[in-house]
């Protein structure tokens, strides 16, 4: 950079500007790109210099000219590669998928105030992208995102996860993180929990995998009940508060598409549980549901969710939405059900939303996404499927 300052201070410079991106196939971009998105009076915050072209002429013989082209991006990339060679990995991009609950039984109230549950969780192909870069800071992480309203401090599960990793391992790595959100908030899809699990995996990878997957899974329960699930292979029977995770094989008949429909209104998990009445829940043995779905696949009768009734009390329009999707999708969907504590309604069996969602103004603000079930291999994190779906951003974090 000293060379470029010197060059510009003595020569007439024309800078060629291109749109800023956070990462360019793992290559370097300016640290200012990690500032939170949003309107700025200074447009240079969202631009970067890719090259400088300068000309100079001899003051005594004006017909002699020298043209110098200085490629800043190439220079930065060489410097970043040198850092990588000397210090190991310094940049990492990971997919952070969400989940659905194929069934969700609430089996009792615990002495600690939580509820016991029994649920078949499964990872799906809708997810966020998180970009990590080692920070020169020795005291603070810096988080940015593409969506307004997301906390960027210790309230965010990503920062909580990184703090937890440092506490457990004593490794004092700090990071610049950019969260590219696709998963909506208040959706019952576990987007924030997935982000936390992904951050733990990233911190461990930067540190040379000093912790085992089992240790990461056990640690993660300290900051969230759903986080341990994401350290399964992608399909798991979860009990306790959700932190007791038993891997199950994802059956071949789970290779079915689905559509996710989430209204603009979110469901507060705390409010849904507050309205839960155990005497109104299903009495079917969750192990029976598990055996049936693993043997025969997904059908309406196995997709029991004990949180639907209280969620419909919190958000009455959600009940009507589910009923309309089920009625419009007869013969199209194998099952229509709510995921988690809401407010996402899932239609399994087809990736296509019902036509009324496009025709009725009442549903102008709904979030729609197709998805599939996905899993991961041991010692590998989840990867985004090749078949890309909507790149539209979500509205906020969990």
N, C-alpha and C positions, 0 to 999 in steps of 0.2 A: 504494500500500500504506500510506503514511503516513496517509491519510484513514481507512482501515479500522481501523488501530490506534487512532487518536484516537476513532473512533466507539465501538469496543468498550470503551474504557477509561472511558467516561462513561455508557454506556447498557446496559441489560440485553439481551443478544444471544442469539438462538436460531439456531444454524448449521444449514443444510440441507446434508447430506452426500450425495454420490453416488460410485459406484465409480470408482476412478482408471483412466484409460487412458493409454497412452504418447503417442499423438497422437489428436486428434479431428478427422478430415478436414482435417489440416494446421493445426489450431488449437492454441493454447497450452495446455499443462498444466504443473503445478508441476515444478521441477527434481528434486524428490525422487523423481519417477517413474522417473528414470533409474538409481536404485539397483537392484542385482541382485535378481531375484525370490527369494523364499524366505520361510519363516515369520518373523514378527517379533512381539516382545512388544508393540511399540507399533503399534497398528492404524492410527494416523494416517499411517504410511509408505505405506499402500496406499489412502488415501482422499484426497479433495480437497474443499475448500469451494467450492460453486458459487454460493452467494448467502448474504447475511446479512440477516435481517429483524429490525428493532429497533423497540421502542416506547418512548416517553418521555412523561411527564406533568408538568404544571406543579405544583410543590410547593404553590403557594398555591390554585390552582383545579384540583382533581383531575379535574374533568369535561372538561378540555381535554387531548387526546392527539395526538401526532404519530407517524405510522408511516413508517419509512424502509426501503426495500428497496434493498440494495446488491448488485449483480450482479458478483461478483469475476471470474467467467470472462469476461464481456463486457469488463470493464476490462482484464484481462490480454491478451485478444485484440486490443484496440485498441492496447495498448502494443507487442505483437508485430508488428502490421501496420505500426506507425510505424517499428519497427526495420527491417522488410523494405523499406519505402519509402526509408529513409535509407541502408541498408547493402546493398541487394540481397537475394538469396535467403538465407534463414537456416535453412530446414527442407526436408527432402527424404526421400521414401520410395521405395525401389527394390525390385523383385523380383530375387531371386538364384537363378536356376534351376540344376539339376544337369544331368548328362549321362550317356549310356550309350555304351559302345564296341560298335558293331555288329559289328566284328571287331577283333581285336588280335593282331598278329603280333610276336614278338620276334625280331629279325633278327641280333643279335650283341651281343657284350660290348665296351665301349669302354675305351680306355686310362685314362679318368678314373674308372672303376669303375661308371659307369652302363651301362644297356643301350640299344641302338638298338631302336626299335620302329617299326611302321607300322600305323596304326589309323584307322578311320573313326569319328570322334567325332560325336555329335549331341546338341544340347540338347533336354531334355524339360520337360514342364510342371510337374513336381514341383519345388518350390523354397522357399527361405526368404524372409522379408521383412526388410529392413534399414532402419531409420529413423535419419537423420542430422540433427543440429542443431548449428549453430555454437556453440562453447563460448567463454565469456569467458576461459578459460585460455589463456595464451600459452606453455605448456610441456608440456601433457599431454592426451591423449585419454582419455575415460571410456567404457568399454564395459560394457553389461549384456545379459543374455539371459534367456530363459524356461526354460532347461535347465541343470540343475546339472552340474558337472564340466568345463565349458568354460573354458579359460584366458582371463582377461580382460586380460592384460598383453601384453608384446612377443612372447610365444610364439604369440599368435593371429595368423593371417594377415591379418586386417582391420587390426590395428595395424601389422603389418609393411608392408602396402600403403600406409597413410597416411604412415608414416615414409619410405618410398621416394619417394612423390610429393613430399613436402617437400624431400627431398634433391635430387631431379632438377630441381625448379622454383624452389626458394628461397621458395615461398609458405608462410608460417607460419600456416596455418589449423589450428585444433584443433577436435575434435568431441566431442559426446555421441552415442553410437551405441547403439541397441538392436537386438539380433539376435533375431528371432523364428524359431526353428529348426523346420523341418519335415523336413529331409533327415537321415537317420540317419548315424552315423559308421561308419568301417570298412566302408563299403558298396560302394566302387568306383564311386561316383557323382560324385566331385569336388565335394562340397558346400563344403569349405573353400577350394578353389581358386576356385570361383565367388564366394564371399564376398569374397575378395581382389580379384578383377577388378571386382566391383561397387563396392567401396570406392574403387578407383582412378578408376572412372568418376564416382562421386559427388564426390570431391575435385576432379576436373577440371571438373565442372559448377559447383561452388561458386566455382571460380576463373575462370569465364568461358571454359572450354574453351581454356586456354592450350596444351595439348598435343594432338597429333593422335591418332586411334585407333591408328595405326601405332606412334607413340612409346609409348603406354601398353602396347601389346602387347609391344614389344621390352623395355621396362623390366621388365615383370612376370616375364619369364623368370629374373630375378635372384633371385626368392624362391620360385619353384615352376615345375615343368615343365609342369603342366597348365593353369596360369593363362592363358597366351597364347591358348589355344583359345577362351576365352569372348569374345575380341575379334573372332572370326570372325562371320559372319552367322548361325551356329548349326549349320552342317554343315561339317565340314572333314576333310581327309586330313592326319593329323599324323605327322611323322617325327622323326628325331633322338631326343632324350629325350622328345619330345612337343611341344617348343617351336617346331618348324618347322611352320607352319600354312598349308595350302593350301585356300582356300575352295572348296567344291563346291556346286552347285545342289542344293537339297533336292527330290528328285523328287516328282511328284504322288502316286505310289503309296506314299509315306511317310506318307500321311494314314491311318494305321492306329492303333488303340488298343493299349495294352499293360498288363500288370500287373507290378508289382515286388514281389518277395517276399524279405525279408531276415530271417534268423534273429537272435535276440538276440546271438549270438556274432559278433564282428567278425574280420576278417582283417587282420593286420599286413602292410602292403605290403612292409616290409623283410624280414619273415620269408618271405613268398611268393617274393620275388626270390632270397632266400638258398637256397631249395630248388629253384629253376629249373635244369633241365639242358637246355642247348641241343640236345643230341642227341635229346631227346624232344619237341621242338617240331615243328609242322607245317612242311612244306617248300613249301607252295603260295606262289606269287608274290603278295604283297599287292596289287599293281596289278591282277592278274587278279580278285581278290576285289572290289576297288573297282569295276572295270568291270562286273562281273556284278550287284552290288547296285544300282548306279545305273541299270542297264539294265532289270533284271528285278524288282527289289525284294528284300525280305528273305525268305530261306529258310534252312532248317537248315544246308545245306551251305556257306553263305557266312559263317555266324556262328562263325568260328573264334576261339578265345581260347587262346593259348599259356600263359596263367597259370592255367588251370583245373586242370591236373594238380598243380602245386605247391600251389595253394590247397586242393585236396582233401586233400593230405597234411597241411597245417596244420590243416584242419577237416574230418575225414572225414565228419561228418554232412551237410556241404554237398553232397557227391556224391550221397548218397541223396536229399536234398531235390530236387536237379535231376532225378534219374531219376524220382522220383514225380510231379513236375509234368509232365514230358514224357509219362509213361504216362497220367496222368489227363486230359491235355489233347490227346490225339490227335484231330485233326479240329477242335480249338478254336484251337490256336496254330500259326502259321506257323513259329515257331522258339522254342526254349528254350535260353538260354545265360547264362553268368555275365558281369557287367559289370566291367571293370577288373580289379583284383586281388581282387575279392570284398568282402563276401559276399552281394551281391544277385544273385538269379536273376531273369531277365527272360523273360516270356512275351509274344511279339509276336503280335498278331492278335485278341486279346480283352482287355477290361478286367476280366474276371471271374476271381477266384482259383479253383483247384480246391476241391471240397467238402471233401476230407480235411483241409485246413488249418483248417477250422472244427470238424471232428468229432474229430480226434485231439488229446488233451491234450498230446502231445509238442510241438505247434506253437502252444501258447497264447500264447507271447510274440513271435510273428513280426510284423514290420512289413509292412503291406500298403498298396499305393497303386496306383490306376490312373494312367495318364499317356498323353500324346501327344507327338509330335515338334513342336517349335516353332522358329521362327527370329526374327530381328529385322531391322529396316530400318536402312539406313545412317544414322548420326548419331542413332539412337534406341537406348535400352537395351531389354532384354527386358521384356515385360509379361506378367503372369499372365493366362492364358486366362479367358474369362468363365465357362466351366463349372468351377465350383469342385469340388475333391475334398476329401478328409479334412482337417479342421483339427487333427487330433491332433498334438501336438508330437513331435519326434524325441527320441532319447535323448541325443545328445551331438554335439560337433563333431569334425571330422577332426583 
